[in-house]
Amino acid sequence: MAEITLYGADWCADCKRSREWFNSNNIEYDYIDIDSVEGAADKVAEINKGLKSIPTIIFADGSILVEPSNAQLAKQLNLK
């Protein structure tokens, strides 16, 4: 199990971009598709105070980024 969990959907452009960024930087993560995993959409709504904003990314330290840019992901992981 990876230390990063990305909640998203295959139709979401920001989710695809975030996944591509993780993959291109060889960063392991777990992907949870909110359309196919039961309860996942509810978990995202719980995290985001009722909004189903994706991608919602949870890091090992408990921090959360919602709809982050590539620059925000790099900063979170101390990458340049």
C-alpha positions in Angstrom: 0.0 0.0 0.0 1.4 3.4 -1.0 1.7 6.3 1.3 -0.3 8.5 -1.1 -3.9 8.0 -2.0 -5.5 9.8 -4.9 -9.3 9.9 -5.2 -10.4 10.6 -8.7 -12.3 9.5 -11.8 -11.2 8.5 -15.2 -13.2 11.3 -16.9 -11.5 14.0 -14.8 -8.8 15.9 -16.6 -7.1 17.1 -13.4 -7.1 13.6 -12.1 -5.4 12.3 -15.3 -2.8 15.2 -15.0 -2.0 14.4 -11.4 -1.7 10.7 -12.1 0.6 11.4 -15.0 2.7 13.7 -12.8 3.1 11.0 -10.1 3.9 8.4 -12.8 6.5 10.6 -14.5 8.2 11.3 -11.2 8.2 7.6 -10.2 6.0 8.3 -7.1 4.0 5.4 -5.9 0.3 6.1 -5.0 -3.0 4.3 -4.6 -5.7 5.3 -7.1 -9.3 5.1 -6.0 -11.9 5.7 -8.7 -14.9 7.3 -7.0 -17.2 6.0 -9.7 -16.4 2.4 -9.2 -15.3 2.0 -5.6 -18.3 1.9 -3.2 -18.2 4.6 -0.6 -15.3 6.5 -2.3 -17.4 9.4 -3.4 -18.9 9.7 0.0 -15.3 9.7 1.5 -14.3 12.6 -0.8 -17.4 14.5 0.1 -16.7 14.0 3.8 -13.1 15.2 3.4 -14.2 18.3 1.4 -17.2 19.3 3.6 -19.8 18.1 1.2 -18.1 18.7 -2.1 -17.0 15.9 -4.4 -13.9 17.8 -5.6 -11.4 15.6 -7.3 -8.6 14.9 -7.4 -8.4 14.7 -3.6 -5.0 13.5 -2.6 -4.1 12.3 0.9 -0.4 12.1 1.9 1.3 9.9 4.6 1.5 12.8 7.0 -2.3 13.3 6.8 -2.1 16.5 4.7 -4.6 16.8 1.9 -4.4 18.6 -1.5 -7.6 19.1 -3.5 -7.3 19.9 -7.3 -3.6 20.7 -6.9 -1.4 22.0 -9.7 1.8 20.1 -10.6 3.8 22.9 -8.7 1.7 22.3 -5.6 2.4 18.5 -5.8 6.1 19.2 -6.2 6.2 21.5 -3.3 4.2 19.0 -1.1 6.8 16.3 -1.9 9.8 18.6 -1.7 10.6 18.1 -5.4 11.8 20.8 -7.8 
